[in-house]
Amino acid sequence: MARDNKRNNESSNDKTIYINRVSKVVKGGRRFNFTAMVVTGDAENNKVGVGFGKASQVPEAIRKASEKAHASLMSVPVVEGTVPHIVTGKFGASKVLLRPASPGTGVIASSTVRSILDAAGYTNVLTKVIGSNNAHNVVKATLNALELLESPQSYAVRLGKSVDEVMENYTVGSHVWNTRQ
């Protein structure tokens, strides 16, 4: 019983990004199925996941997508409510650019990217979708960008410096470190 309550609490922060009806033509006519894409997140722990589900009914497709989203949660670095540095994620013909923003800016993004960033706990980010705006490609490009983000702690370890040395030059709204060094 406790497990069911926990599951209900987790599903309260799920958001359906995209629903599509697909059809298969057979001898007797058309057979319709539905696909759903769901994002889930834990903003307090800076985790986000996306799932894709297919079924003959919409609620079942959403449920399957939600389960896959919960299984694919990943941690993302958040520095003062924004991304730590500029990053570009790519998938297929889509590119998603994420930029740090100063406090009070908000999340400036398309609805698809905004859903993912809100679920992850970001409050101030500037974004731009370049190329194809196909929902599947944009979601995967956004997740790729989030995977490429490097926290100040891992950056400091990579350079052999202390976190204080790295953060003393950091100002919100600009990027200080380059992840390609």
C-alpha positions in Angstrom: 0.0 0.0 0.0 2.8 2.4 0.8 4.3 1.8 -2.6 1.1 2.9 -4.3 1.1 6.1 -2.4 4.7 6.8 -3.3 3.8 6.1 -7.0 0.9 8.6 -6.9 3.2 11.3 -5.4 5.7 10.7 -8.1 3.2 10.9 -10.9 1.9 14.3 -9.8 4.9 16.0 -11.4 4.6 14.2 -14.7 3.8 16.3 -17.8 2.7 15.0 -21.1 4.8 16.6 -23.9 3.4 15.1 -27.0 0.6 12.7 -28.0 0.3 11.3 -31.6 -2.3 9.1 -33.2 -0.8 6.6 -35.7 -2.6 4.2 -38.0 -1.9 0.9 -39.6 -3.8 0.0 -42.7 -5.0 -3.6 -42.8 -7.4 -5.6 -45.0 -10.4 -4.6 -42.8 -9.6 -0.9 -42.6 -7.4 1.2 -40.3 -6.1 0.3 -36.9 -5.3 3.3 -34.7 -2.7 3.4 -31.9 -1.4 6.2 -29.8 2.1 7.3 -28.8 2.9 9.6 -25.8 6.0 11.4 -24.6 6.1 12.3 -20.9 8.7 14.2 -18.9 9.0 13.7 -15.1 11.3 15.4 -12.7 12.4 16.0 -9.2 13.2 19.7 -9.0 14.4 19.5 -5.4 17.1 16.9 -6.3 17.7 18.3 -9.9 16.7 15.1 -11.7 14.8 14.8 -14.9 13.7 11.9 -17.1 11.7 11.4 -20.4 9.8 8.4 -21.5 8.0 7.3 -24.7 5.0 4.9 -24.7 2.8 3.3 -27.3 -0.6 1.7 -26.8 -4.0 1.3 -28.3 -5.5 3.8 -25.8 -4.2 7.3 -24.8 -4.2 6.7 -21.0 -2.3 3.5 -21.3 0.3 5.1 -23.6 0.8 7.9 -21.0 1.1 5.4 -18.2 3.8 3.4 -20.1 5.6 6.6 -21.0 5.5 7.8 -17.3 7.0 4.5 -16.1 9.8 4.8 -18.6 10.4 8.4 -17.6 10.7 7.4 -13.9 13.2 4.7 -14.9 15.4 7.1 -16.9 15.9 9.9 -14.3 19.3 11.6 -14.5 20.9 14.2 -12.4 21.7 17.6 -13.8 23.9 20.4 -12.4 22.0 23.6 -11.3 24.0 26.7 -10.3 21.9 29.5 -8.7 18.8 28.3 -10.7 20.5 28.3 -14.1 22.8 26.1 -16.2 26.5 26.4 -15.3 27.7 27.3 -18.8 26.6 27.6 -22.5 26.0 24.2 -24.1 24.6 22.9 -27.4 22.9 19.6 -27.6 22.4 17.8 -31.0 20.1 15.0 -32.2 19.2 14.4 -35.8 18.4 17.7 -37.5 17.8 19.5 -34.2 20.1 21.6 -32.1 19.2 23.1 -28.7 21.3 25.9 -27.2 21.1 26.4 -23.5 22.6 29.7 -22.0 22.8 30.8 -18.4 20.5 33.7 -17.5 20.6 36.2 -14.6 18.0 36.0 -11.8 14.5 37.1 -12.7 14.8 36.2 -16.4 12.8 33.0 -16.2 12.9 30.1 -18.6 12.8 31.4 -22.1 12.1 28.3 -24.2 9.7 26.5 -26.5 7.0 24.5 -24.7 8.9 21.2 -25.2 12.2 22.5 -23.8 10.5 24.4 -21.1 8.8 21.3 -19.8 12.1 19.5 -19.4 13.9 22.5 -17.8 11.1 23.1 -15.4 11.0 19.5 -14.4 14.8 19.6 -13.7 14.5 22.6 -11.4 15.9 25.4 -13.6 14.4 28.8 -13.1 16.5 31.1 -15.3 17.7 29.8 -18.7 17.8 31.2 -22.2 17.3 28.6 -25.0 17.1 28.4 -28.8 16.0 25.5 -30.9 17.9 25.5 -34.2 16.9 23.3 -37.2 14.1 20.8 -37.0 11.5 21.5 -34.3 10.2 17.9 -34.3 9.2 17.1 -30.7 11.1 13.8 -30.5 14.4 15.3 -31.9 14.1 18.5 -29.7 13.6 16.4 -26.5 16.6 14.2 -27.3 18.7 17.2 -28.2 17.7 18.9 -24.9 18.6 15.7 -23.0 21.9 15.6 -24.9 22.7 19.2 -23.8 21.9 18.4 -20.2 24.2 15.4 -20.3 27.0 17.7 -21.6 26.7 20.1 -18.7 29.5 20.1 -16.3 29.1 21.1 -12.6 31.6 23.5 -11.1 32.8 20.7 -8.8 33.7 18.4 -11.7 35.2 21.2 -13.6 37.4 22.1 -10.6 38.5 18.5 -10.2 39.4 18.3 -13.9 41.5 21.4 -13.7 43.1 20.5 -10.4 41.8 23.6 -8.7 39.5 24.1 -5.7 35.8 24.8 -6.2 36.3 28.2 -4.5 38.9 29.2 -7.1 36.5 28.2 -9.9 33.5 30.0 -8.4 35.2 33.3 -7.5 35.1 34.3 -11.1 31.7 32.9 -11.8 28.9 35.5 -12.4 25.4 34.4 -13.2 24.4 35.1 -16.8 27.8 34.5 -18.2 29.9 31.5 -18.7 33.4 31.4 -17.2 34.7 28.0 -18.0 35.0 26.2 -21.3 34.2 22.5 -21.2 36.5 21.9 -24.2 39.7 22.7 -22.4 
